[in-house]
Amino acid sequence: MQKAFEHSCKHCLYAALAACLAPGSGAAARELVSVDALMAAPPRASSLGKDGVALPAEVQQITRDSRLGSPVFVKLVPQGVSTVGDGKQAPAIDATRAARDVFKRLAPLYGVSASDIDAASVQVQREALASGARLVRLTSQREGIPVFREQATVLLDARQQALSVGGSIGSTQLAGGASKSAASSALSPAAAAQKALSDFDFAADAHAQLTERAQAADAGGYRWLELPSTVKGAGGAVLEDAIRYRPTWFRMPQGLLAAYYLELRVLEGGVHSAYAYVIDSSSGALLFRSSMVAHDAGAAAYTYGVWADPQTGVPLRGPQGMGLSPYPGGGPSGFAPAMVAPAKITLASAAFSRADPWVDSGINTQLGFTAGNNVRAFADVVRPDGDSGSPLAGRVFCEPNASRVEADFHACTASRSFAYGYDFSASPLANLGQASSSLANIFYVLNWLHDWFYDAGFDEASGNAQARNFGRGGLENDAISARALNYIGFNNSAMSTPADGAPPILRSYLYNRSAPMRSGALDNTIVIHEWAHYLSNRLIGNGTGLSTRQAAALGEGWSDFVAQLVTVTGEDRLRPGNDRFQGAYAHGAYANGAVMPPAVDGGNTSYFGSRRYPYSTDMGRNPLSLRHIQDGAPLTGTVPINPALAGNGAPNSELHNAGEVWASMLWECYAGMLNTHPFAQAQQRMKSYLVAGMKLTPINPTLLNARDALLAVMAANDPQDYAACLTGFARRGAGLGAQGPDTYSIDNRGVVESFDAGPMLAVETLELSMGDPAASSCDGDAILDNGETARLLVRVVNRGNVAVSGAALRLQADDPHVLFPAGTEQAIDGALQPGQGRDLSVPVSLAGLAGHARSTLGVGIAMPVAPDGDQGAGLGRSLQVWLNADIHPHGTFLDTADFAGSGMEPGNPAWAVASDATGRWYQVRVPAAPGTAALYSPWLNVDPQSDFVLTFDQQYDFGLDDSNGGQLTIAEAQKTEVALAGDVVPYTGTIWLSRDNVPNANPLGGQPAFVRRSGDWRRNVTVDLGRQYAGRTVRIGWRMGTSDRAEGVGSQYWKVDNVRFAGLLDKPFATIEANAKTCVGPALIAEVDGDAPGAEDGRAASLAEASNAMAAQPVRQWDSGIAERSPAAIPSGVVALAAPAASTYNAQEGGVFRPQAIPTLSQWGLVALASLLGLLGAWGLRRQA
């Protein structure tokens, strides 16, 4: 199982899950409720994006964070390759520059500046895809100090063109009142550490005894605070290690807060706890707290051991060898596998590009130990925690294998052999030789995993664990500390994963479900599972990226799947009933097993292992689908379920339960690839996809975020792999139309399953562009006016699992003055492979619109009908735009929310423009979480000679218990925002501060506000501020404060409209009006195939005469350029509209001459003839010889 950082048996964020340690596992660790100040911020509804302005043309799909509103996953259109041009590719550029360039183009989406992007740290990840695609990771920083858990990864194809961005980086602007520097703060590091120490009942003055270690900061900026071992908490807690800390910035919706990041490891009552903290360095507020421990919990057993294939060296599932690969027969039958002896394998390291040895020969020149650059494995059998055995360097001989186990020790050899055999009838601690087998196996497996995943992209720069990094990037001094046969408890395992540069700690326990006990270090499915927690945690957020309930469950699923990826073999296909890998595979079967043959396994542990169902693509063995991550969804009653877990009461959203669903989907995906590729190729590809997909996955992902990241990597490499994996996801309910819970959901409700995998084409992005090179603009703004032609840029992507040919775009507009010169249907040429996209550019003109108007442009997809009659799905998209309009920035004292960009500004992206048939307004949704969210006016220059008066309309529903409410605020330039008092604002009550000795979590508790419900709209709410702010610059805010105790929050809201100010020196809001400029354009020339009767050389012909004569004739249009040339130089057969011709001619193929609306290309672009006839009639139509 997993939790962000050191993974605990439960997700501590939710206090209701406070005691899920496995029965018999000994004393319970101190379980602290996780804290995340960002999570407590109100969710956003949508952003106040500019009205009528679509996403950048290269963005085809975007998923946003529900708190910040910033993108967390973006699919991109590759730039520089035209689907309609000459097909030449842009030259490749440096990957770092390519990543920075794409972020600069997308800067408005992330709210960042070019300087923010230039300041970001960049790492080019190791290439992992056969196609040459690569990943580049950017991490935000200000003043050289990182922004906590903020990173974004760009997926580049082999030509260095960006395909996707996973994660996010944000502006480096500070929150109001935040310290200007993270390095020089009001709070000392020791005082910040006191906040953490207090959680373990250390005295309030314990920080006075903290001393800075006399050591320079490491490459990651970390320093260490040491506390004397005599200083203890009230419950006996002591620090296991120095407190590691560094300055950081913490992202909130209002901006960055200066803070300290700290890692605390504590031993209390024989139980180990490890937590990561972020403490505000100005106020001392706790911004983030999360356990760094991942345990296997409940009946699930997570332990580590190595039994491997003697030919390939690949770890097997455990001491049962191939006996459960897969389970024999169709269902649970009581089968108990025979145990096999460990294989003897001789190697220095696994086969990978670096060939770094496993054993550190420099520790002791005479003896070898299970200690090296990647892993230090020892038996942790006595207190205190950690290696308390004799120093390895001073050892001169190895203790005899028959010696008793009385102290901590590393496996030892004087003959370069860690082979000790194993007696399954004896205790794992029977003697040093028996115990050393557990150390040899766990040391082998962890090293093998290090090497096997290295060339897939999990190297030093990506945060792998090594004592020395050999100058290859990343932070060193963090070899995995593997503590086998751990004395702390039973039937459990744990992986602690701090940020890069501090050692991950893997604790492997004994299992007492049988006699004799079994060593968890011999069950490779559990060892690999725990190692995979460190893999996913380092690649997603560097130790703190999986801290939500859903994200932690994904960590569990990834860990189970990695065990499958490693231990399933090509020979498994030869087993009866497994020709397509549909057999049943158990996780943790050895450690949890109770018997060996000839006994019967009454609990069917070999079939179920530690999960509710075995992993299988057979729905009759494993029925889990997307709906089973949400609480309340019943399991299928006809499929056998693990009796040890059937009645434990754990909800579907419990980490291991929800993780099973994700792992089952990944297994479906991989099995699909195994059935379309040779085994070795499929396995290698899936490993690379997994690593690259994790790097592309955003912080605290949802299941669908993780799915999209994996599919994006596959689509960049091989459409058929994308198709196979999408089919697997759809089979388990995560198909094309699936919907999932919010990132911060605690019950995972809100699932809508989809079993659709295609065929499906979707319009991913739609933009009306006046800036496109093929567009024509008269007045140079971004709005399509009469006489102008824009380009409708359409990105079509095949989301389905089969190639699609013969589809077409269908174009429409709800305003008859919008014209599509090339027709209302445009073919999508060629075949679109699964996961692949195509860009199309469609001309759109406007003619004859009186005044200005808002119009909706729609693009649908006409899908071909397959031979079987299946037409597939075509997902269109619409775009609302203003037509024939000009925007004037300072035009009015009234904001009606009719178009965004008018001047109102969201202080929190939860505020959005909403609308219905009656109009448009600003709105915020009331969340079930404490926090504030504000909407602000522009900065206002108050007239010193007039009364300053605000009027507005509002409607609200804050519930009936006064927990939530809204108030008005005012801020002067360079001063702190304050609430307007109740004597000037007609508030309706007060938000309660405390009830029954329970405080209200609402930050506005105890303050007057608009509370409860308004009923209908309340019009013309008036706030008269008189001359109090005369001559000053101020802004007004509508600030909502929320609690976590309000009822019925799903339908609650605050709406604001018709904001009007009086008593200002200038107009603060923009207006939109009819376009003031008439677009004529320069001379236009059209070459037609045929003469115009009556239009002799040098004599004008009437427009009507020429139009009738040339109707339906093929036409070629010419750009007239800007310089004059003599009429005699105009080529023969050319008809000139308007004045003299040009010095240059750029041919553009047209259609046929249609008098009603000739599309004509000029220096200004395409123009409809219908809008020019009157203007050009006076000039006539002249045929030049």
Secondary structure, DSSP 8 states (H G I E B T S, - for coil): ---SSB--SS-TTSGGGTT---TTS-S-------EETTTTS---------TT--S-TTEEEEEE-TTT--EEEEEE--TT--SSS---------HHHHHHHHHHHTHHHHT--HHHHHHSEEEE-----TT--EEEEEEEEETTEEEEEEEEEEEE-TTS-EEEEEE------B-TT--S-SSS-SS-HHHHHHHHHGGGT--TTGGGG-EE-SS---TT--EEEE--TT---TT--EESS-EEEEEEEEEETTEEEEEEEEEEEEEETTEEEEEEEEEETTT--EEEEEE-EEE--TT--------B-TTT--B-SSTTTTTTSS-SSSS----------------SS-SSSS---SS-TTS-SS-EESB-SSEEEEE--SSSSS--S--STT--S---TTS---S-EE-EESSS-------TTS-TTSSHHHHHHHHHHHHHHHHHHHHHHHTTT-SGGGT---S--TTSSS--S--EEEEES-SS-BS-EEEE--STTS--EEEE-EE-SSSS-EEGGG-HHHHHHHHHHHHHHHHTTTTTS--SHHHHHHHHHHHHHHHHHHH--GGGGGSTT-TTS-S-B-BSHHHH----TTS--TT-HHHHBTSSS-B-S-TTT----GGGGSTT----TTS---TTTTTS---TTSHHHHHHHHHHHHHHHHHHHHTTS-HHHHHHHHHHHHHHHHHHS-SS--HHHHHHHHHHHHHHH-HHHHHHHHHHHHHTTBSTT-B---TT-SS----B-B----SEEEEEEEEEESSSTT-B-SS-SSSB-TT-EEEEEEEEEE-SSS-B-S-EEEEEESSTTEE-TT-SEEE--S-B-TT-EEEEEEEEEE-S--S-EEEEEEEEEE----TTS---EEE-EEEEEEESEEEEEEEESEE-SSSTTSS-EESSTT-EEEEETTEEEEEEE--SS-EEEEEE---EEB-TTS--EEEEEEEEE--SSSS-EEEEEEEETTS--EE--TTTS---EE---EETTEE---TTTTSEEB-SB--S-EEEEEEE-TTTTTT-EEEEEEEEEE-S--S-GGG-EEEEEEEEEESBSS--EEEEEE-------S-EEEEESS--TT--TTSEE-HHHHHHHHTT-EEEEE---SS---GGGS-TTEEEESS---S---EEEEEE--TT--EEEETTEEEEGGGTHHHHHTT-EEEE-
